[in-house]
């Protein structure tokens, strides 16, 4: 009799635990350098999501819970699920950081890729990401929390297109130290290796321009030397003038 009673009590305990939520577990995932941590996500969930511990399962809308987390500007994708033990699991993939942007007013933030869009992210206290720096004639319209689509036409959009193209190739990602925007809308690359400037021109035909630059590096610089030229111009199609460095 006592054994049956014990089994009934255990069954009631398990059933009651299954009817209410006992807490939230969060996890950050990354496809670029870390800008925000799991602890940062925990803090955001605590401050912006309604507490669920002790609440009946049927009273908690997991879809709405996930929607609140998706408002976090640093989140790319968000997955919310619940297990049989009453724990809500949250997995967030951090937005992929491509650039550190400094606009013409001196405001500083990150440009990140979120799905098929770009997003300007504010700096997160205590964290920094090693990515190329973009500066120059970048208008004040480029500012934190701005969301851009690929079909947009603006300096912000062009920066995203250039940064994304560079990021997709490990060599160009490592070789690019800075992107400088001129007033007329042309883009220049400051390389990590080599004391020269790369005049990219507009943000059109990026892959072909980089292919031409690769040929210049492998067939020209590797033979003539990396210190011989001061400037490489890629805006004239397959005709690529290279300006020699003045010997003083």
Steps between C-alpha positions, in 0.01 A plus 500: 500500500781737594673422169187586303461824693862592427449433129188721500686782673787479251254498210324809638835675548610427144163607364505828691856572384392443143216753531716796602823650374800478730736739328683614186836384364672709234786436260685724254631367168738681266609519135733798562707639787320533831327832561250389764518203738257254652504711816397803295212300356396389849489863610290600198251218557473590869438869425271470196310172532221423746618254770371148433614304807198352676259597222267246343615387158170586337531860624834562328513576127840375378456681169462835674789411732722444196376819331622707795846346469506564125478872576851482646708673228789253541285197415496347152293185550314398816376153590270444798385156621384333820584157639287258703664617821360851471815676379484753216810483278611808306770483230608824337739531207685831521478731200814467287714809555665625179625854566579756765344819361585860591268748330576862408378621840733263685228258613642150528315169462511162325349388172367145518327260263163373621342251261471684168521844659762717661476658842700769675570383855591724793819416685447260786671611824815303570512319165681566172525311170802493268360601162602756235425866578286709263535879514492811281191652335249277678180700563323537832216286360730206568432455870435223756189282457458597134376199300588479129388272221732384220300696239540831685706770332719692743851525639393272784377238253819525292713458811306187585547363148876568505545360851297187421700434183829535690378286788409207273866452404745423784788671315320830441353491850851477645656740246258789555581734787279795411234615253507873428203675338577804288258791459414404142391154614811307402648239731864439586648200676795528735671159503647326800812392308668744261542876513255589222145623447240306300253723315191285471276759334129431543347197670411338167679198350676429827596140433661581165692787655633275775593234243699763311668611822592139573668478159691821569618363833606157372636599157626849576573573865650158568747564216567877520468529877222612733660837577539616140145628445305763692161460337296242307190618311225245435221726368599476133398142427781265398736792442668538838741793533749474784672813626865451592627630828712814478855427609634779717 
